[in-house]
Amino acid sequence: MKRRGYLIGAVAAGALLFSLNTNVQAATVPISDNATSYVRKGNQYRFYFKAPTRLTVATKAKYKILNTSNWECIPYKGKNKNIKVFYLRSGHYNLTTKSGKNVKIETSATRITKIRNKLETFSHKTYPLETRFTSAIPIKIGQTVTGMTDMYHTEKLNTMNRYKFTLDKDQKVTMNMSVQPVYENSRSNIFNNNDIQIVQDTDYGYALNPWKTKGTLKNGKYSWNLEKGTYYLEKGSARGRFSFKLTSEDTNALPSTPKVTKVNSTEDGIKVDYTKADNATGYGIYGSSLRRYRSNDPLLDAASMIGHSNFTPDGNYPDVLTQTISKNRLINGETYDIAVRAVNDEEGRSFSPVSANQKFTYYIPLKGSHEKPKTPTLKVSYYNDHGSDEPYINIEWDVNPEADSYEIQYRLKGSSKWATFFSKARSGDIVDDPTNDFGQDFKKDQVYEVRVRALHSNLISDWSEVKTACVDVTPNR
């Protein structure tokens, strides 16, 4: 009886042991990034990299590596089917496998800082930290460029991926590009998008079609028809490695150059007439203020086509030979450079060279009183923003219903040079940065002189009395 009781107890213990084994919960297991380990289904194996890392994995197991957002990491092929190579940003990663039994896995990690000179055509130290196109890296047609985008958490170690190239004649330029992002596409992953832009080095901005890609790309191609000149290429922001090459061939797809024939003021704005261009499907008008940086209209600042946002593909280019620059974009008394450019939208978007410009001063057609407006009464003060980065000279004048605009002049006291700009504000304006006019920012104890006169169409008042403003704090900018 005792023996039988022992057997029953053994069976019960065995049943308990089986129950425990079938309810083992998944574990999170740290795994070395330079070792041989064993992995199995149900566990998560965690890596941590203090810096961007190239991770080589050799195993027969089927597995995935995911970041903390559960974005799957994209591998490069290795020397054989069991070897894969990952280029990863710093941080935590989890490896999971479908293998039901322990499978050997070999890992080898190298910091990218030790090998990046082999991965990039240009050292990250060559790239500028600022975002200006004028600081772009020169490249040549036919040159293969390799690099990395946004692999580091600091801009100091990243690259801006802006380049500059020159064409000595009209050409069809084709970009052949491959992109290997760090992560697979997912709904929440916004870091796989590439938006490639080509922008001409000119005061006359316009929008070539951008090339938009998402995720992994192998030898993708896109072409632009470009006139002779210098261009800036901005590669998009997909995190990971990339390579590209520009090639060129002769093209006759560009429209011919139209010519401005007449410019005049109307109640609606500036009316511009121009000649017809061969191979054109539409036309865009430029209206660039000679004092662009004072304008509150970014389209005029960039000398972009009127009615068309710069660097976007959805502009309206009507097939007519007369267009009007809306009065809403203009200031009475301001002088503009007026020019026209033809566009062909049939084979991608291509543009003609810009026509010769015409300088034109816009005056609203005279209505009502034909007397010059009353001289403004002026009040001037300096707002120091408590020494921070947004100080300005505040300029106020009395409201004059007959005034269409105001001409404002200011200068450093003791200087013979006046800086001038126009405003259509009803009762005042500001000077927020004198650097473009005088080569320096506001400085403590400087005194600025200001005067204003009113315009009614082309009728101009006398100058107001000169008022002064003293800078009491040097701005922190």
C-alpha positions in Angstrom: 0.0 0.0 0.0 2.8 2.3 0.8 4.4 1.6 -2.6 1.2 2.3 -4.4 0.7 5.5 -2.5 4.2 6.5 -3.6 3.3 5.9 -7.3 0.2 8.0 -7.1 2.3 10.8 -5.6 4.8 10.5 -8.4 2.1 10.8 -11.0 0.7 13.9 -9.4 4.1 15.5 -9.2 4.7 14.7 -12.9 1.4 16.3 -13.8 2.4 19.4 -11.9 5.8 19.5 -13.6 4.1 19.2 -17.0 1.7 22.1 -16.2 4.6 24.4 -15.2 6.5 23.7 -18.4 3.5 24.5 -20.6 2.8 27.8 -18.9 6.4 29.3 -19.0 6.1 32.9 -19.9 8.3 34.6 -22.5 11.5 36.2 -21.1 13.4 39.2 -22.1 17.0 38.2 -22.4 20.0 40.5 -22.8 22.2 39.3 -25.6 25.8 40.2 -26.4 26.5 42.0 -29.7 29.8 40.2 -30.1 29.3 36.6 -29.2 27.8 33.2 -30.0 24.4 32.7 -28.3 21.4 30.5 -28.6 17.8 31.7 -29.2 14.4 30.1 -29.2 10.8 31.0 -29.9 8.9 32.9 -27.2 11.8 34.9 -25.8 12.9 38.5 -26.7 16.6 39.1 -27.0 17.6 42.6 -26.3 20.6 44.6 -27.8 21.7 48.0 -26.7 24.0 50.2 -28.8 25.4 53.4 -27.3 26.3 54.7 -30.8 25.2 53.9 -34.4 26.4 50.4 -35.2 26.8 47.9 -38.0 25.5 44.6 -36.7 26.3 41.3 -38.5 24.1 38.3 -37.7 24.9 34.7 -38.7 22.2 32.1 -38.0 19.9 29.5 -39.6 17.1 30.8 -37.4 14.2 32.9 -38.8 14.2 36.1 -36.9 13.3 39.8 -36.8 15.0 42.8 -35.2 12.7 45.6 -34.0 13.3 48.9 -32.4 11.3 50.2 -29.4 8.5 51.5 -31.7 8.2 47.9 -33.2 9.6 49.1 -36.5 11.3 46.1 -38.2 14.9 46.8 -39.1 16.0 46.2 -42.8 19.0 44.0 -43.3 21.6 44.0 -46.1 22.5 40.6 -47.6 25.7 39.0 -46.3 28.2 36.6 -47.8 25.7 33.8 -47.8 22.0 33.3 -47.1 22.5 32.8 -43.3 24.4 36.1 -42.9 22.6 39.5 -42.7 24.0 43.0 -42.0 22.1 45.8 -40.2 23.0 49.5 -40.0 21.4 50.8 -36.8 21.0 54.0 -34.9 21.9 54.0 -31.2 19.3 52.7 -28.8 17.5 49.5 -27.7 16.5 46.7 -30.1 14.7 43.4 -29.7 15.3 40.2 -31.6 12.6 37.6 -31.8 12.6 34.2 -33.6 10.1 31.6 -34.9 12.5 28.8 -34.2 11.0 26.4 -31.6 14.3 25.1 -30.2 17.6 26.6 -29.3 19.4 27.8 -32.5 22.9 29.1 -32.5 23.3 32.8 -33.5 26.6 34.7 -34.0 26.7 38.4 -33.7 29.4 40.9 -34.5 29.0 44.7 -33.9 31.2 47.6 -35.1 30.6 51.3 -34.4 29.9 53.1 -37.6 32.3 55.9 -36.6 35.1 53.4 -37.2 34.0 52.6 -40.7 32.1 55.6 -41.9 34.9 56.8 -44.2 34.2 53.6 -46.2 30.5 54.4 -46.3 30.6 58.0 -47.3 32.0 59.8 -50.4 32.4 63.0 -48.4 33.4 63.1 -44.7 30.6 64.4 -42.4 33.2 67.1 -41.5 33.0 68.4 -45.1 29.3 69.1 -44.9 28.1 72.5 -43.5 26.1 72.6 -40.3 23.8 75.3 -41.7 21.0 74.6 -44.2 21.8 77.2 -46.9 22.0 75.8 -50.4 25.0 78.1 -51.1 27.1 75.9 -48.7 26.3 72.7 -50.7 29.0 70.2 -51.6 30.1 70.3 -55.3 29.6 67.1 -57.3 30.1 66.2 -61.0 27.8 64.6 -63.5 28.7 60.9 -63.6 30.0 60.8 -60.0 28.7 58.2 -57.6 27.9 59.7 -54.2 27.4 57.5 -51.1 26.4 58.6 -47.6 24.1 58.3 -44.6 21.2 60.4 -43.5 20.1 61.1 -39.9 22.0 58.2 -38.3 23.1 60.3 -35.3 21.2 62.1 -32.7 23.2 65.3 -33.2 23.4 67.5 -36.3 27.1 67.9 -35.7 27.7 64.3 -36.8 25.0 64.1 -39.4 25.1 65.3 -43.0 22.8 67.8 -44.7 22.9 65.9 -48.1 22.9 69.1 -50.2 25.0 69.1 -53.4 25.8 71.5 -56.2 26.4 70.7 -59.9 26.8 72.7 -63.1 25.6 72.2 -66.7 27.4 73.8 -69.6 24.3 73.4 -71.9 20.7 72.3 -71.8 20.5 68.7 -70.6 18.2 66.0 -69.5 19.5 65.0 -66.1 18.7 61.6 -64.7 19.2 60.6 -61.1 19.8 56.9 -60.3 19.4 56.3 -56.6 19.4 53.4 -54.1 18.2 53.9 -50.5 18.4 51.4 -47.6 16.5 52.8 -44.7 17.1 51.6 -41.1 13.5 50.5 -40.7 10.7 48.9 -42.8 7.7 51.1 -43.7 4.9 51.4 -41.1 2.0 53.7 -40.6 3.8 55.5 -37.7 7.3 55.6 -39.4 7.7 59.0 -40.9 11.5 58.6 -41.3 11.5 56.6 -44.6 10.4 59.4 -46.8 12.7 61.0 -49.4 11.8 64.2 -51.2 14.5 65.0 -53.7 14.5 68.6 -54.9 16.6 70.3 -57.7 16.7 74.1 -57.4 18.5 76.4 -59.8 21.1 78.9 -58.5 19.2 82.0 -59.5 17.2 84.9 -58.0 14.2 83.6 -59.9 12.9 80.6 -57.9 10.6 78.0 -59.5 9.4 74.6 -58.7 10.7 71.6 -60.6 8.8 68.4 -59.9 10.2 66.7 -56.8 11.0 63.0 -56.7 9.2 61.4 -53.8 10.2 57.9 -52.6 9.4 55.9 -49.5 11.3 52.9 -48.1 13.8 50.7 -49.8 14.8 51.8 -53.3 17.2 49.9 -55.7 18.4 51.8 -58.7 15.3 54.0 -59.0 15.4 56.6 -61.7 13.9 60.1 -62.2 14.7 62.8 -64.8 14.5 66.6 -65.1 15.0 68.7 -68.3 17.3 71.6 -67.2 18.6 74.7 -68.9 22.3 75.5 -68.8 23.3 76.7 -65.3 24.2 75.8 -61.8 21.8 73.7 -59.6 21.4 72.6 -56.0 20.3 69.0 -55.2 18.7 68.3 -51.9 18.3 64.6 -51.0 15.4 63.7 -48.7 15.6 62.7 -45.1 15.1 58.9 -45.0 17.2 57.5 -42.2 19.8 55.1 -43.4 22.4 54.6 -46.2 22.0 55.9 -49.8 23.9 56.1 -53.0 23.1 58.1 -56.2 24.6 59.2 -59.5 23.6 61.9 -61.9 23.9 61.4 -65.7 23.0 63.8 -68.5 22.1 63.8 -72.2 21.1 66.4 -74.7 17.5 67.5 -74.7 15.2 69.7 -76.9 12.3 69.5 -74.4 12.8 73.0 -73.0 10.5 75.8 -74.1 11.9 78.9 -75.8 12.3 82.1 -73.9 9.3 84.5 -74.0 9.8 88.3 -73.8 8.0 90.9 -71.7 6.4 93.5 -74.1 4.4 95.8 -71.8 3.9 96.5 -68.1 1.4 98.9 -66.7 -0.6 99.6 -63.4 -4.3 98.7 -63.3 -6.9 98.8 -60.5 -6.2 95.0 -60.1 -2.4 95.2 -59.9 0.4 95.1 -62.4 -0.6 93.9 -65.9 2.1 92.1 -67.8 2.0 91.3 -71.6 4.6 88.9 -73.2 5.3 87.0 -76.4 4.5 83.4 -77.1 7.2 80.7 -76.6 7.7 77.6 -78.7 7.1 74.3 -76.9 5.3 76.0 -74.0 2.1 74.8 -72.2 1.9 77.8 -69.9 3.7 80.8 -68.4 4.7 82.1 -65.0 5.2 85.7 -64.1 7.9 87.0 -61.6 7.4 90.1 -59.6 10.5 90.6 -57.4 10.8 93.5 -55.0 14.1 95.3 -55.2 14.1 95.2 -51.5 13.0 91.6 -51.2 14.0 90.9 -47.6 11.7 93.7 -46.4 8.6 92.2 -48.0 6.1 90.3 -45.9 5.3 88.1 -48.9 7.6 85.1 -49.3 6.7 84.7 -52.9 8.1 88.1 -53.7 11.0 87.6 -51.3 12.1 84.6 -53.3 11.3 86.1 -56.7 8.9 83.2 -57.3 6.3 83.0 -59.9 3.3 85.1 -58.9 0.4 82.9 -57.8 2.7 79.9 -57.4 4.3 78.7 -54.2 8.0 78.1 -54.4 9.3 74.5 -54.5 5.8 72.9 -54.8 4.5 71.0 -57.8 0.9 72.3 -57.9 1.4 75.8 -59.5 -1.0 77.2 -62.0 0.6 78.2 -65.3 -2.1 79.6 -67.7 -1.7 79.4 -71.4 -2.4 83.1 -72.0 -0.1 86.0 -73.0 -1.3 88.5 -70.4 -1.3 88.0 -66.6 -1.9 90.4 -63.7 0.1 90.4 -60.5 -2.5 90.9 -57.8 -2.6 94.3 -56.0 -2.7 92.2 -52.8 0.9 91.2 -53.4 2.1 94.7 -54.2 2.9 97.9 -52.3 2.2 101.3 -53.8 5.4 103.1 -54.7 7.6 99.9 -54.6 9.8 99.1 -57.6 9.7 95.5 -58.9 11.7 93.4 -61.3 9.1 91.9 -63.8 10.0 88.9 -65.8 8.3 85.9 -67.5 9.2 82.2 -67.9 7.6 79.5 -70.1 6.8 76.0 -68.8 6.2 72.7 -70.5 4.2 70.2 -68.3 3.9 67.4 -70.9 7.2 65.5 -70.1 7.7 66.2 -66.4 8.0 69.9 -65.8 10.6 71.9 -67.7 11.2 75.6 -67.8 12.6 78.1 -70.3 15.3 80.6 -69.2 13.9 83.7 -67.6 13.3 86.6 -69.9 15.1 89.9 -69.5 13.5 91.8 -66.6 11.9 95.2 -66.6 12.0 97.5 -63.6 8.6 98.9 -62.9 7.3 101.1 -60.1 3.8 100.3 -59.1 1.3 103.2 -58.4 -2.3 102.5 -57.7 -4.4 104.5 -60.4 -5.2 107.8 -58.9 -8.7 108.3 -57.5 -10.4 110.9 -55.4 -8.2 113.8 -54.2 -5.3 114.9 -56.5 -3.5 116.6 -53.7 -0.5 115.2 -52.0 -1.3 113.6 -48.7 -0.7 115.2 -45.3 2.7 114.9 -43.7 2.6 112.1 -41.1 3.1 112.7 -37.4 5.7 110.2 -36.2 6.4 108.4 -32.9 9.4 106.1 -32.6 10.6 103.7 -29.8 12.9 100.7 -29.3 11.5 97.4 -27.9 14.4 95.5 -26.4 12.6 92.1 -25.9 14.5 92.0 -22.5 17.8 91.4 -24.3 16.5 88.3 -26.2 16.4 87.6 -29.9 13.3 89.6 -31.2 13.9 93.3 -30.6 12.8 96.0 -33.0 12.4 99.7 -33.7 8.7 100.5 -33.4 7.5 103.1 -35.8 4.0 104.6 -35.5 2.2 107.3 -37.4 -1.3 108.8 -37.5 -3.8 107.1 -39.7 -4.5 108.8 -43.0 -7.4 107.4 -45.0 -6.0 109.0 -48.2 -2.7 107.3 -48.0 -2.1 104.2 -50.1 1.4 103.4 -48.6 4.2 104.9 -46.7 7.9 105.3 -47.4 10.1 104.7 -44.4 13.7 105.7 -44.0 16.1 105.0 -41.1 19.8 105.3 -40.4 22.4 105.2 -37.7 22.7 108.7 -36.2 25.7 110.4 -37.8 25.5 108.4 -41.0 24.7 110.0 -44.3 23.1 106.8 -45.7 19.4 106.2 -45.3 17.9 102.8 -45.7 14.5 102.8 -47.4 11.5 100.5 -47.5 7.8 100.8 -48.3 4.8 99.7 -46.1 1.0 99.5 -46.7 0.3 99.2 -43.0 -2.3 101.8 -41.8 -0.6 103.1 -38.7 2.9 101.7 -38.2 5.7 99.2 -39.0 8.9 98.0 -37.5 12.6 97.5 -38.2 13.5 94.2 -36.7 17.1 93.7 -38.0 19.4 96.4 -39.5 22.0 93.9 -40.6 21.1 93.8 -44.3 21.2 97.6 -44.5 24.2 98.5 -42.2 26.2 95.3 -41.9 25.5 94.9 -38.1 22.8 94.1 -35.7 21.5 96.4 -33.0 24.1 97.3 -30.3 23.6 99.0 -27.0 23.8 102.8 -27.0 23.3 103.0 -30.8 20.9 105.8 -31.8 18.7 105.3 -35.0 17.0 108.2 -36.8 13.6 107.5 -38.6 11.5 109.6 -40.9 8.3 108.7 -42.9 6.3 110.2 -45.8 2.9 109.2 -47.1 2.0 108.3 -50.7 -1.4 108.6 -52.4 -0.8 106.9 -55.8 2.2 108.8 -57.1 1.5 111.9 -55.0 4.0 112.1 -52.1 3.9 114.1 -48.8 6.7 116.0 -47.2 9.0 114.0 -44.9 7.9 113.9 -41.3 10.1 115.3 -38.5 13.0 113.0 -37.8 12.6 111.0 -34.6 15.1 108.9 -32.7 15.3 105.5 -30.9 18.1 104.4 -28.6 19.2 100.8 -28.3 19.3 100.1 -24.6 20.2 96.3 -24.7 22.3 94.4 -27.2 20.1 91.5 -28.5 21.0 87.9 -27.8 20.9 86.4 -31.3 
